[in-house]
Amino acid sequence: MSCAPTEWQRLLQRALAGHAWAAQGDAQVRIALAGGALTLHWAPGPARQIALLRLPTLHLHFAFDGVPPAERQAFMRHLDLHTHRGGG
């Protein structure tokens, strides 16, 4: 994902409105979902460079525990809609 950690945290807080969640340090959250939980961890990656433009990257790791496949898909769709930005 092309995003700085501070921007990701802002986007994530908006996306998680209405969900029970708790921060576990600076780069991890645990989100209660139907039947289980999702632990989401992130870490900065190397910047991508296109000519003079440098874009920060972020590596995301999703660990679902006891969450049915349909609920996983619904949450990922919800997260995608809330973190999607303009562009091609």
C-alpha positions as CSV (number, residue, x, y, z in Angstrom):
1,M,0.0,0.0,0.0
2,S,1.3,3.4,-0.8
3,C,0.8,5.3,2.4
4,A,2.7,6.7,5.4
5,P,2.0,5.2,8.8
6,T,0.3,8.4,10.1
7,E,-2.0,8.6,7.1
8,W,-2.8,4.8,7.5
9,Q,-3.7,5.3,11.1
10,R,-6.1,8.2,10.3
11,L,-7.7,6.1,7.5
12,L,-8.0,3.1,9.7
13,Q,-9.7,4.9,12.5
14,R,-12.4,6.1,10.1
15,A,-12.8,2.6,8.6
16,L,-13.1,1.0,12.1
17,A,-15.9,3.3,13.3
18,G,-18.7,1.1,14.5
19,H,-16.4,-1.9,15.2
20,A,-15.0,-2.9,18.6
21,W,-11.2,-2.6,18.3
22,A,-8.1,-1.9,20.4
23,A,-4.6,-0.7,19.6
24,Q,-1.8,-3.1,20.5
25,G,1.2,-0.8,20.3
26,D,2.0,1.7,17.6
27,A,1.6,-0.6,14.6
28,Q,-1.1,-3.2,15.5
29,V,-4.8,-3.4,16.2
30,R,-7.2,-6.2,17.1
31,I,-10.7,-5.9,15.7
32,A,-13.6,-7.9,17.0
33,L,-15.6,-9.5,14.1
34,A,-18.4,-12.0,13.9
35,G,-17.2,-15.3,15.2
36,G,-13.7,-14.1,16.0
37,A,-11.1,-11.3,15.5
38,L,-8.7,-9.8,13.1
39,T,-5.2,-8.8,14.1
40,L,-3.8,-6.2,11.7
41,H,-0.1,-5.3,11.8
42,W,1.7,-2.8,9.6
43,A,5.3,-1.7,9.0
44,P,6.9,0.9,6.7
45,G,8.4,-0.5,3.5
46,P,10.9,1.1,1.1
47,A,9.7,4.2,-0.8
48,R,8.8,3.8,-4.4
49,Q,10.2,6.3,-6.8
50,I,8.8,7.4,-10.1
51,A,11.1,10.0,-11.7
52,L,11.3,12.7,-8.9
53,L,8.2,11.5,-7.1
54,R,8.8,9.4,-4.0
55,L,5.9,7.4,-2.5
56,P,6.0,5.9,1.0
57,T,4.9,2.2,1.2
58,L,3.4,0.2,4.0
59,H,3.4,-3.5,4.4
60,L,0.1,-4.8,5.9
61,H,-0.4,-8.2,7.6
62,F,-4.0,-9.5,8.2
63,A,-4.4,-12.5,10.6
64,F,-8.0,-13.6,10.9
65,D,-8.9,-15.9,13.8
66,G,-12.2,-17.7,13.8
67,V,-13.8,-15.3,11.3
68,P,-16.0,-17.1,8.7
69,P,-15.0,-16.5,5.0
70,A,-18.1,-14.4,4.2
71,E,-17.4,-12.1,7.2
72,R,-13.8,-11.8,6.1
73,Q,-14.8,-10.8,2.6
74,A,-17.4,-8.3,3.9
75,F,-14.8,-6.7,6.2
76,M,-12.1,-6.5,3.5
77,R,-14.7,-4.9,1.2
78,H,-15.6,-2.4,3.9
79,L,-11.9,-1.6,4.6
80,D,-11.1,-1.2,0.9
81,L,-14.0,1.3,0.5
82,H,-12.8,3.4,3.4
83,T,-9.2,3.4,2.5
84,H,-9.5,3.8,-1.3
85,R,-8.2,7.1,-2.7
86,G,-8.4,8.6,-6.1
87,G,-6.2,7.6,-8.9
88,G,-6.0,5.1,-11.7
